[in-house]
Each structure stands twice: as structure tokens, then as C-alpha cells.
Amino acid sequence: MEGLNGDVLIALAHTKMPFGKYKDRYLIDLPEYYMVWYHNKGFPKGKLGEQMQMVYELKLNGLEHLIRNIQQNYPKPRK
């Protein structure tokens, strides 16, 4: 997993789920039970999986407010 830095957290704050039941929801807004299910099943490979794992850890430690603060105060990064 990438080291945590500001750019990684800003990208995480603005990433939406690209598929499935929760398509187009911000990763931080995915239900906790869904993240636990992925934790048990295995996160997807690649960047999305790494981001979902970070969200799982943030939710586990009650730190969702940090990402919501980033969403409000830092613009979405340009590609």
C-alpha cells in the first residue's frame, strides 16, 4: 500500500465506487458492513483495493470525519 500523504488522502476523499450496488457513492460513504465483507472476502486488486482497505481502516478507527473534512476543504485532483 502506498504511504499516506496528502495527495493520497485527497484522491481517496474524492474516489467513488465504480461498480455494483453502491456505484457512484464515495468510498467513505460505503456502509461499514460492506467494507467488513470485503475485508473478509478480499479487497479488489490494484488502487481501488488499496483505497478500500484504507477506508476500512479509517472506519474501524472512527476516522471518517477526516476524509469528509478533506472532501469539503480540498478540491478533487485533476487527472
HELIX and SHEET records of a PDB file:
HELIX    1   1 GLY A    6  ALA A   13  1                                   8    
HELIX    2   2 LEU A   27  ASP A   29  5                                   3    
HELIX    3   3 GLU A   32  LYS A   41  1                                  10    
HELIX    4   4 GLY A   46  LEU A   60  1                                  15    
HELIX    5   5 GLU A   64  ASN A   73  1                                  10    
END                                                                             
